[in-house]
Amino acid sequence: MVSRKDPDLLMVGLNNRDKAWHDLYSLKISTGEMKSYMKIPTVLQDMTSTGMKN
């Protein structure tokens, strides 16, 4: 997904940390710099611990 505000920023899902989960990373296209944006299992744990259950 490319940002409308910053077309040089791409959001990508990769499972390089844990093969069972795709974490979200931001990628600066012009430089190749990639930063962790969201770790999915952590988000799911936070949601369930705060009462956000089905």
ROKOL-483817 format. One record per residue (C-alpha): x, y, z; residue in one letter; residue number from 1. Coordinates in nm, 4 decimals, always signed. Each point is the difference from the previous one (the first is absolute). Layout:
[pt [X, Y, Z], a, NUM] ...
This chain:
[pt [+0.0000, +0.0000, +0.0000], m, 1] [pt [+0.1446, +0.3374, -0.1032], v, 2] [pt [-0.0683, +0.3068, +0.2131], s, 3] [pt [-0.2021, +0.2746, -0.1719], r, 4] [pt [+0.1706, +0.2610, +0.2182], k, 5] [pt [+0.3510, -0.1336, -0.0724], d, 6] [pt [+0.0264, -0.1978, -0.3268], p, 7] [pt [+0.3579, -0.0931, +0.0982], d, 8] [pt [-0.1353, -0.2056, +0.2930], l, 9] [pt [-0.1154, -0.3571, -0.0521], l, 10] [pt [-0.1604, -0.2209, +0.2667], m, 11] [pt [+0.0899, -0.3684, -0.0339], v, 12] [pt [-0.0798, -0.3169, +0.1902], g, 13] [pt [+0.2916, -0.2364, +0.0628], l, 14] [pt [+0.0337, -0.3132, +0.2057], n, 15] [pt [+0.3754, +0.0246, +0.0544], n, 16] [pt [-0.0253, +0.0188, +0.3825], r, 17] [pt [-0.2474, -0.2851, +0.0514], d, 18] [pt [-0.1013, -0.2294, -0.2874], k, 19] [pt [-0.3533, -0.0316, +0.1460], a, 20] [pt [-0.0760, +0.3754, -0.0136], w, 21] [pt [+0.0383, +0.2820, -0.2516], h, 22] [pt [+0.1134, +0.3164, +0.1783], d, 23] [pt [-0.0525, +0.3435, -0.1530], l, 24] [pt [+0.3027, +0.2046, -0.1098], y, 25] [pt [+0.0417, +0.3437, -0.1556], s, 26] [pt [+0.2424, +0.0169, -0.2924], l, 27] [pt [+0.1476, +0.3261, -0.1283], k, 28] [pt [+0.0235, -0.0768, -0.3727], i, 29] [pt [+0.2695, +0.2551, -0.0872], s, 30] [pt [+0.2447, -0.1184, +0.2681], t, 31] [pt [-0.1039, -0.3607, +0.0639], g, 32] [pt [-0.0295, +0.0760, +0.3725], e, 33] [pt [-0.2465, -0.2350, +0.1687], m, 34] [pt [-0.1427, +0.0430, +0.3504], k, 35] [pt [-0.2217, -0.2261, +0.2059], s, 36] [pt [-0.3457, +0.1578, +0.0198], y, 37] [pt [-0.2172, -0.2591, +0.1730], m, 38] [pt [+0.0657, -0.3489, +0.1384], k, 39] [pt [-0.3228, -0.1931, -0.0579], i, 40] [pt [+0.0070, -0.2543, +0.2895], p, 41] [pt [+0.0681, +0.2862, +0.2424], t, 42] [pt [-0.2973, +0.1959, -0.1353], v, 43] [pt [-0.2264, -0.3046, +0.0300], l, 44] [pt [+0.1171, -0.0633, +0.3566], q, 45] [pt [-0.0642, +0.3639, +0.0917], d, 46] [pt [-0.3492, -0.0134, -0.1513], m, 47] [pt [-0.0982, -0.3133, +0.1907], t, 48] [pt [+0.1494, +0.1207, +0.3278], s, 49] [pt [-0.2053, +0.3210, -0.0194], t, 50] [pt [-0.3274, -0.1815, -0.0570], g, 51] [pt [-0.0240, +0.0320, -0.3779], m, 52] [pt [-0.1175, -0.3558, -0.0598], k, 53] [pt [-0.2511, -0.1473, -0.2449], n, 54] 
